[in-house]
Amino acid sequence: MALSVSALVLFAILCIIFIRNKQMKIPHAIVAALFGFMLHETTMATSINSLLANLAHSISSITGG
C-alpha cells in the first residue's frame, strides 16, 4: 500500500509540474487519471503492480535503504 501511495504522490507532483509549465493541460491530466482508474480494473493491474514493486525494491537495494 505504501508503494501505491508513493507512486500516486509522484504522479500527482509530475502532473502539477506539467500543468504549471503549460506542457499538460487540465483535460490531459483528467484523461491520464481516468486511464489509470480504467487500467486498475484490467487483468494487467497485477502485472503492473508487481513490476512497480520490483522496481521499487531494486531502487531501494541500490540506494542501500
Sequence and secondary structure as in RCSB ss.txt:
>XXXX:A:sequence
MALSVSALVLFAILCIIFIRNKQMKIPHAIVAALFGFMLHETTMATSINSLLANLAHSISSITGG
>XXXX:A:secstr
 HHHHHHHHHHHHHHHHHHHTTSS HHHHHHHHHHHHHHHTSTHHHHHHHHHHHHHHHHHHHHT 
